[in-house]
Amino acid sequence: MEAGVENSDTVTTCPFDFAEGLEFDPLLRQLMTEAPISRIKMAYGQGEAWLVTRYEDVRTVTTDRRFSRAAVIGRDFPRMTPNPIVQSESINLLDPPQSSRLRRLVAQAFTNPKIEAMRPATQRIVDSLLDTMAEHGPPADLVKHLSNELPMTTICEVLDIPQEDRAELRRCAIAMMAIGSTTKEAAIAAKAHLRSYFQELTVARRANPGDDLISNLATARDGGEVLDEKELGVMAMVLMMTGHDTSTYQLSNITYTLLTHHEQRAKLQARPELLSTAMEELLRYIPFRKGVGIPRIATEDVEVGGVLIKANETVHVSYLAANRDTKRFDRPDVLDVERPPTPHMTFGWGAHHCIGSPLAIMELQVAIGTLLRRFPELRLAVPTEDVRWNTESIWRYPHELPVAW
């Protein structure tokens, strides 16, 4: 494959199903090296797509308004899952300036003061979960005691979702992320259940608002505008899913990474003040998901990195590859908790950068910082080759993480 060839006939089949621990996908690495902008065919959806992997090129595609997310609506676009995960009404499928109003409204719930106001409650939840793990004694499964509990508890507390509903909502969220061809009907049913649940919940909150995030969104104003009922329901659903998924899996992934990079873990324990920058480096380094996400459609001919992308063609970007770009990061395949702060793309870029990322980062900082402080001798309780990894969904994470101390 040659990089920068406008009309190359080479098309690479990309199942993006690599799931060996947290090793970097070798096919993605090959494309990054040999054809940073390449033509790909995926497991589901019609036709082909461009795959863009270089940091600067990814930044171009995610900020240039000639690449549209909204144009994806109604298309059977190339993707990893049998059924599209994203909702057609979601903010993730809106382009600026239409998306700007929604983002301004939702961002009111994730300001630094509001996130910091959540920190004491998050700390109490973490302390309680780790108390239970300590009482259980080693070996204990970190996934069961912390990773599965903290993010779901936190986001459900923030959204004020009743305790009795949480297990079913989590089951639906997991079902929607499955990649196997036999999971399509279950994913469709899960999506329908979540849409119905949050539509009913948000209507009730608008009628009788409380102090929770959904109520705040229902009453938030941008000038004279508020979220309509459909926007509010979809946004609440998206917040529940994203607020649960990333933090749940990254808690396990970050712990595993620190417990298998002894020098970096020792540096962080010796210098707790490194926690903030170390967290950003861990988020950059860990390939926490597979492949790609939601594509964009070129609305006119655009040249990116010396390659002509024609109007109406589908374009995927890889944030994972951008996070390992040698032109952007020195020794990108090396974990360095002392790395000077450099913006990474784990939470996306541009108009679709994750609005809830401040909450996820705060949760991870509190959880990992407390874990290392309370269990300074924490270690894996099984050999690394015995850790069982998820292979069924777009996310990469251990099913269990036995630890001792």
N, C-alpha and C positions, 0 to 999 in steps of 0.2 A: 504494500500500500504506500502511496506517496502523499505526503502532506501538501496541501495547497494546490491540488489539481482540480480545476473548476468542474470538469465534466467526467470525472472518474466513474467508470462503470462498476467499480468494486463496491459490493454491499456485504457487510459483515452481519451475520446472524448473532444477535445478542440476547440470550435468554436472561442474562443477569441473575443467574441462580447460584452463583458461587457463595458458599456459606461455611467455609472452614475457619472456625474460630473468628478472630478479628483480623485475619490476614487480608491484605488488599487484593481485590479481584484481579487475577492475572490478565484476563481479557481486556479489562478496562485499562490496565497499565500498558498493554500492548498498543491499544488505540491511542492513548496519550502520547506514546513515544513515536509511533509510526505514522499515524494519521490523526492529528489533534482535532481536525474537523473532518468527520467521515460520515458515510452513508451506512445506516443500520436498518435491520429488520428485527422486530421484536416478537415475542411469543403470542401476543394478542393484538387485535386491531388490523386495519387495512393499510396496505401500502408501506412505504419506507419513511425514514426520517433522517434528518441530519443529527449528529451527536457532536456537541461542542464541549471541549474538555479543558482548554487553557484558561487560566484565571482571567486575563484581560478580555478574552473573547467571550467568556461567560458573563463578565460584567457588561460587555456591550449588548449582548442579547437580552439581558434582564433589565436594562435601562433604556434601550432604544424603543420608542413607541411604534416603530414599524414591525415589531414582533408582538403579536397580540395573543393574550390568553383567552379573551372573550371569543375569538374566532374558532376556538376549539369546540364550543358548544354545538351539539348536534352531529359531530363527526365521530366516526369509529376510528379514533386516532391510535397509532402504535403505542402500546403500553405493556406493563408487566403483569397486570391482573386481568382475570376474565371479564370483570365488570368494572367500569371506571369508578374509582373511589370518590372522587370529588363531586360535590353537588353542583348542578347547573346554576343554582341561584347563589352559590358561595362567593364570597369576596375574592376567593382565589381564582375565579374565572371572570373577574372584572378588570378592565384596564383603566388607567388614569385618563381623564379626571373623574370618571364615574366611581372608581374605587376610593378616591381620595376622601370623599364624604364619609364613607363607612369606616375607613381607617381612622379618621379624626375622631369619630364617635367612640369607636372601640378603644382607641389609644388612651382615652380619658381614664380607663380602668387600670392602666398599666404604667402610670407615671411613677417616677422614682419614689416620691413620698408614699404612694399607695402600696408599692411593693415592700418598702421598708416597714410599713405598718403591719404587713402580713408576716414579717420575719419572726416576731416572738411566738405567734401561734404555730408557725412551721417548726420552730425550735422545740416547742412543747410536744408536738406530734412525733418528731424525731426522737426526742428523749424517751418518750413512752414506748415507742417501737423497739428501741435499743435496750430499754429496761427488760422488755419481754424476751428479747434475744439473749440477754445476759442470764436471765432466770432459767431459760431453756438449757443454757450451757453448750459448750462445744462438743462435737461439731454442730453447727447450725446453718440452715440454708438462708443466705442473705436475701435471695429473691423472695422467699416466703415472708421473712421477717421485716424487710425494709423496702425493697424495690417495688414489689407488687402493692404495697400498702400506702406508702407516703404520697406519691403523686395523685393517685386516685382519691385518697382521703382529702388531700389539700384542694384539688380542683373541685371536688364535690362539696367541700365546706365553703369554698369561695362562691360556687353557684347555688349553694343551699339545696342540694339534691338529697331527697330522703334516703336514709340508710338502707331501707328495704329495697330500693331500686338499683343500688349501685352495682351489685354483682351481675345483674342482667345487662346493664349498660356496658359494662366492661366486656362481657361475652360478645355482645354485638360489635363493639369496637374492634375486637380481635378478629372476628369473622370477616369484617370488611377488608382486612389487610391481607387475606390469604391469596396465594398466587397459583395454586393448583387448579387445573381445569375442572375438577369435580366440585369445586367450592363455589361456583358462580351463583347457584340458586340460594345458598345459605347467605352469601354476601348481599344479594338483592333483598332478601327478607330482613336481614340485619339493618340495612340502610333504611328500609321502609319503617321498621319499628322505631329507630332512632328519630327519624323525621317526625313521626306522629307524636312520640313522647315529648320532644322538645317544643313542638308546635303547641301542644296542650299546656305544657308547663309555662311557656312564655306568655300565652294569653292570660293565664291565671295571675302571673306576676305583674303584668301590666295593669290588671284590674285591682290587684292588692299588692303594691310594691313593698318590699322590705329593705334590708340593708345589704343584700347579696349582689353579686356581679350582674346577674340577669336583670334584676330590678334597676340597677344603675344604668345598664344599657337601654332598658325600656324607657327610662326617663331622661337619658342623655340627649342634649341638643347641640346641633351645629347650626348656629343662627336660629332659624325657626324650624329646622328639620329634625325629625326623629326617625329611628329605624321603623319600617313598616312591619307588620306581623310576620310575613314570610322571611324577611331579612333577619329579624330578631330570632326566629326559631332556628334558622340555619346557622346563624352566628353562634348561638348557644351550643348547638351540636358540635360545631367545629372547635369551639373552645374546650369542650369536654374531651374530645378525642385527642387534640394536639396537646392539651395540658396534661393528659394522662400518658400518651404514647412515648414521646421523646424522653421525658424524665424517668419513666419506669425502666426503659431499656438502657438508658445511659447510666443510671445509677449502678446497675450490674456491670456494664461494660467498663466504666471508669474504675470501679473497684477491682475488677479482674486485671485491668491494664496496670494499675499501681502495684498489685500483688505479684505481677510478673515482670515488672521493671523496678527491681529492688533499689538501684541507685537513685532513680528519680523519686521513688516513694520516700527514701531516707532524706533526700534534700527537702522535700515538702514537710516532713515531720520535724526536721531540724529548724526549718524557717516557715512557720505557719503563715507569715505575712505574704508568702508566695501564692497563697490559695487562689486569689482572684486571677492572676495571670496563668497559673497552672491549670485552672479550670478551662480557660480559653484555649490553651494548648492541647489539653486532652480532647476537647470538643473538635478541634481542628484535626487531630491525629487519628481519631477512632472512626473507621468506616461503619457508622452505626446503622446504615440501611443498605439496600442493594440498588444498584443501577441508577435510575433516574425517576423524576416525579412527573409533574404536569408539564406538557410541552407548550410551545407557542407556535403560532402560524405567521409566516412572513406575509405582510399585507402588500408588499412591493418588492422588487428586486433589491437585495442588500448585499454588499460585499463585507464579509467578516473574515479577518485574518487571511486575506488573499484568496478567499473562496467565495464564489458567487452563489448566494442562496436566492432562489427565484420566488416570485410571488406565489402564494398559496401552498408553499412547501412547509412541512412540519419540522420543528426544530426542538430537540431535547438538549438540555445542558446537564453537565455532571458537576454538582457541587463537591462531590467526593474527589474527583480528579483535580478540580481547581484548588482544593486544599492541599494537594501534593505537587503543585506546580513548582518546578525547580527555578523558574524565573521569578517567582514571587517569594518563595520560602527557601532559606538556606538549609540544606540537608533535610528536605521535607519528610523523608521516611524515618527520621529520628525523632523520638519523643524527648523534648527538652523543656522541663517545667520552668526553666529560667529564660526561655526564649523571649526576646523583647516583644511587647504587644504588637501584633499585626492582624488586621481584620481578616477573619476567616469567613467561610460561606456555609457553615453548618446550618444556620438558620435562614438560608436563602440570601437574596440580594435584591436591591432596588425596591420597586413598588410592592413586591410580594415577600419582603423580609418578614419573618414571623413576628407578629405584634406581641405575642405572649412570651417572647424569649426572656425578658427580664425576670418573669416569674420562674421559668425553668432554671435559669442560672442561679437565682437566689436559693431555690430548693436544693439544687446540687451542691452549692457551696455549704449550706447548713448541714446537709446530710453527710457529705464526704469529710468535711472538717470535724464534725462531731464523732464520726466513726473512727477516724485516725487518732483523735485525742482520747477517746474512751477505751479503744482497743489498740494500744501502740504495738502489740506483738501480733496483730492480725495476720493470718496467713491462709493460703488455700489448704483445705483439709483433704484434698485428693490430688493426684497428679494432674497436670494440665490436660493430658490426653484423655482423662476420664470426665472432663467437663462436657456436658451434653448441650449442643447448640441448636437453636431454632433453625429450621430449614424450610418452613412452610409459609412464611409471610415475607413482606418487603423489609421487615425489620431484622436486624442481627443482634442476638442476645443469648445468654445462657438460660436454659430452662431452670436449672438449679445452680447455685454457687455455694457449695459447702465450704465454710470457713471455720477456723479454730483460732484460739488466742491464749 
